[in-house]
Amino acid sequence: MGDGARAVRDEDAFDVPAVDAWLRQQTDLPGGLPEVKQFTSGASNLTYLLRYQGHDLILRRPPAGTKAKSAHDMGREYRIQAGLKPVFRYVPEMVAHCNDDGVIGSEFYVMERVAGTIPGHHELGVDLTPDQTRQLGFTLIDTLAELHAVDPAAAGLSDLGRGAGYVERQVTGWSDRYRKAKTWNVPSYERVMSWLAANKPADVRTCVIHNDFRLDNVVLAPDDPLRVVGVLDWELATLGDPLMDLGSALAYWVQADDDWAFRRFKLQPSDVPGMLTRDEIVEYYAKRSGLTADNWAFYEVFGLFRLAVIAQQIYYRYHHKQTRNPRFKNFWLPVNLLERRCRRIIRQS
C-alpha cells in the first residue's frame, strides 16, 4: 500500500494503545506503540497505516458513529479476503478481525500492508512509456478476469451471494436506492431505469466479483510497475455477474477523448497516454474470459447509473446535513452529467 497517508483527523481517531494491546494477543509485534496515519481516499470505510518498527499493518474500520453494520460489515470484508487469499494471489494477508465494539467503539480488522504503488487520481505514480502503459492496461484486465475465474467453493464463499437473478436484483435494487436518495436538483432517471428494466439480460455466469475494481484499488510492484501485486477495497465484493462487474468498473474509466465535463470528474488516471480505451477493454475481456458482450450498452448504462446512485447517496447525506464533508457539496453535478450520458448511449443502442 502506498504511503499517501497523513495525520489522523480528530473525528476519525481511535484508542491506539487499546488496539495495540488487542493486536498483541493475536500476533507477534515489535515493541512500542505504532505510528498511526490515515489514508485520505475513499468515501466509506476508514483506512489507517499502523507503522511498527520494520512491520507495517493496515487497519480498516467503519466511519465514526456508524450504526448500520450491514453497510460497513467488517467481518464480511475480512472473511472474503481470508477466503480468497489462498486462491487469488492479489489479496492482502489478513491478520485478525475484532468484533468487540469495546476496543475502539466499532468492529475493525487488521491486515498486512502490501508494499508498492497505488495510482492516484491524476497520475499512475510510476514512469511508464505509452507502450508500457498499454501493457499495464492489459494486465489490469487479466487480473479482473483471473478473479472471475476463481471457484467460489475453493474460497469457501459459495454462500456469499443470493444465486441466480443477480442482474434483475441489481436493476431493481439500485433503482429503489436512487428513488429514496433523490433530491430536487437531480433528474428523475425514470427513463433510464425503465430502459434497464426492459433490457436486462439473464446472468451470463455467477462468480466472485469485486464491484469496485479501479486503478486506485490496485497495488503495483515496487520493483516492476507493470506487475499487479495487490487488489484492495473488498467491501462490495459478492457473487454475481462478471459483465456487471466490468460495466461497473468502466463507469469510472474516463479516457483521453471524452468531453471536458466527463473528464472533470475522473477518479483515476485512466486517460494517461497509451492507456486502453473502454472499447478495447471490453473486446480484450471478452477474448480473455470467453464471454460475449454483444449487448454491451446495457452493462455500460447500468455501470453509469450505479455510479450515479452512489454519488447521489453520498450527496443526499450532505444535502440533509448528515455529513459536513465539503468534498460532497457538488456531488449532485456528476449525477446530472451521468444521466445525460446514459440517455445518449440508450439513443445510440
N, C-alpha and C positions, 0 to 999 in steps of 0.2 A: 504494500500500500504506500503510495507516495506520501511525502511529508508536507502536504499542503494544509497544515493544521495551525491553529492559533490558540491563544489562551482561552480557557473555558468561560463562556458567558455566565454571569451570576445566576440567571434564571435556569441554566442548564447544569449547574454544579451539583455534585453528589459527595457523599462521605467517603473520601479516598481511603482513610485508614480502615473503615468497615469493609470496603471491597477488598483491600489488601489482605486483611485477616481472613476473610472468607476464601479468597483465592488460594492462600497458603494451605488451606485444608484440602484443596483439590489437586494441587500440583506443586512441584518444586520451583522456587523462585530465588533470584539473588536477594541479598539483604537490602533493607531500606525501602522506603515508600517510592512508588514510581513518579516520574514527572508525567503530568497529565495535560494533554492538548485535545482540542476539539476540531473535528473536520467540519467545514462550513457548507459543503454541498448537500443537496437533498432537502426535501420539504416534509419528511415524515420522521422515521426513527432517527435517533441521535447516535452519532458515532464518535468514539474517543480513542486516542492513542495513549496507552499505558506504557511508558518507556522506563523499563528497569535497566540496570547495568548489563548491557550485552544481550538483552532479551526484550523485544517489543511485542506487546499484545494489543488487541483491539477489543473494545467493549461496545456493545450495542444495547440500547435501551429505548423505550418509548419517550415521547416528549413529556416534560413535567406536567403533572395534572391530568394526564390521560386517564379516562375512566373505562372506555370500551376496549377490553383486552382483545376482542375479536379483530379489531382494526390494527392492532400492534402486537401480534401474538409472537412473543419472543421464543416460546417453547416450540412452536411450529417452525419458525425460521431456523432454529438450531437443529431440529430433527431432520429437516430437509437436507441441510448441508452435511450433517453427520452421516446420513444415509447415502448421499451422493458421493462423498469423498472417495470411497474405495473403487467406484466405477466411473467417476468423472474427475479427471486429474486436476481440473482447474479450480476446484472448491478449496477454500482455506481449511486448515486443520482446526477442528473445534477443540476447545479446552474444557469448558464447563458451562452449564446453564443453571441459573439461580431463580427459583420460583417463590422465594421468600421475600415478600414486599418489605419486610422489616430491615433488610440490609441497606437499601437506598431509596425505598419508597415505591419501587416497581420491580417487575421481573427484568432480568437482563441476561446476556450471555457474553462469554469471552472466547475469542479465537486467536490463533496465531496471525501475526502480521505477514502479509505477502509482500516481499520486497520487490520493487520495480517502479515503473512509471505509469501513472493513471492520466490519460489525456484530459485536458481541461476543456473549458467551453470554447476557446478560440484557437488553441494550439495543441498539437499532439504531444508536445513536451519532449520530443526527440527530433533530431535532424535526419530527415529522410528525403531522398530524391523522389520525383513523381513516380518513377517506376517502382521504387521500394514502397511508396505509399499505396500504390495499386496492389502490390503483393500483400501488404498488410490487410487491405480490404478483403481479399480472398480468404486470408487466414481467419478473419473475424467470422465470416460466414461458415467456414469449415468448423469453427468452434461451436457455433449455434447448431449446425447440422449434427455434430457429434453429440451434443446434449440431447437432441431429438431422437437419436438412435439408442439412447440408454434404455435398458429394460427396467421399467419401474419396479418389478418384483425383485430384481437383483439389488436394488437400492432400498428395499423394504418400504416402498412408497406406493404400493398398489391401491391403498385406501385413501390416497391424498385427494383425489378428485371425486366427482359425482357420476362418472360414467358417461355413456353416450348422451348426445344432446347438448354438447358444450357450446356450439355456435349459437343455437337458439337461446340458451340461458344467458349468454353474453349479450346478445342483442337486446333481450328483454330487460336484463339487469341494469345495463348501462343506460338504457332509455329511462327506466324508473329513477335512477340516480340523478340524471340530468333534470328531469321534471321537478324533483324535490329540491334541487340546488339552484334553480333558475332565479335570476334577479331581473329587474326591469330593463337593464341596459345590455342584455344579450338576446340573440334571436331565439325563437321557439325550437328550432331544429326539428319541427314536426315532419317536414317533407323528407329530411334526411333519415329520420327514424322510421318513417313509413317505408321508404325505399329499402332500407336494410332489412326490415321485417319481411318485405315481399320478395327479396332476392337472396335470402340466406341459403347457402348450400348445406348439404349434410356434412358432418365431420369427415375429414379425409383420413384421419387416424387419431388415436389417443396416445400421448406420450408426455414425458416431463417437459414442461415449458417454463421459461424464465419469467416472462411477462414484463420485463423492464431491461431488455438487452440493448445496451447503448455503449458507445465508445468510452464514456466516463465511468462505466461499470466493469471495465476490464483492466487488467494489470499487464504491462509489457515487461518482458525480462530485462533486468538491468544490464546484462551482457549481450543481448540480442533483441533490439526493439521490434523486430519482425515476428517475434515469438510471444504468444499469449501464455502467461503463467498463472493467471487468476481471473475468475469471474466473481463479481461481488453483488451485494444487494439482492438477496433471495426472498425478500419479504412477500412478493406477489406470486412466487412460483406455485405451480399446481400441475395437475394432469389435464391436458387439453389438446386443442388442435394446433399442429405446428404452423400451418399457414396463418392462423390468427396471431400466433406469436411473432411471425415475421412481419405481418401487417402492422402490429403494434410497435415493433422496433423501427420500421421505416417511417412511421409517423414523425419521428424525431429527426429523420435523415434529411437535413437541408443540404442541397447541393449547389454547386457554384453558379448554375444558370437559373436558379429560382429567382422570383421577383424580390425586390428590396424589402417589401413588407414581411414576407415569409422568412427571409434571411435575418431580419431584425430580431426574431425570437429564437434563433438557433441555440441549442443547449450543448452542442458537441462540435468538434472540428471536422465534420463530415464533408466540408466544402473545400478542404485543402487541395492544392494541385496534385492530380494523379488519383484521387480517391474515386472509387466506383460510384456510378450513378444508381438511383433506385432501380431502374430497368435492368441494369447489369446485375445487380444483386439478386433480383427475382429470377432472372434467367440462370444465373450460376447456382442459386439454391435449388432450383428445380432439377438441374442436372445432377447436383451433388446428392440430393435426397431421393431422387426417383419419383417425386411428386409432380403433378401438373398444376399449373396456375392459370388456366385459360380464363377463369372469371376473376382475375386479379383485382378488378375495380371494386368488388365487394370488400375484399380484405384491406385494400387501401383506404376506402371510405370508412370502414369500421375502425381502423387504426387511428385515423384523424379524429373521428367522433369520440373515441375513447379518450384520446389526449385532451380534447375539448372538455369532456366531463371532468377529468382530473383537475384541469386548470380552474374550471368553474366551481368545483367543490372547495378548492383552496380559497378562491375569491369569495365564495359565499361566507366562509368563516371571517374573512376580513370585513366584508360588507356589513355583517351583523356584529362586528366588534368582538368576535370570539378570539381574534388574534390581532395584535397591533404591528406585526412584522411589516415594515414598509415595502419589502420585496413583493408582497402580494397585492399592492394597491392597484396595479394596472393589469391584473390577470384577465380581466374581462375583455381586454383588447384582442389577445390571441383567440379567445372563444369566438368572437365575431369573424376574425380572419379565417379560422378553420372551417366555419360554416360555409363561407363563400367558396373555399377550396373544395369542400365536399360536394357542393352543388355543381361546380364546374366539372368534376370528374364524373358525376352522375349524368350530366348532359352529354358528355363525350363517350359514355359507355354504350 
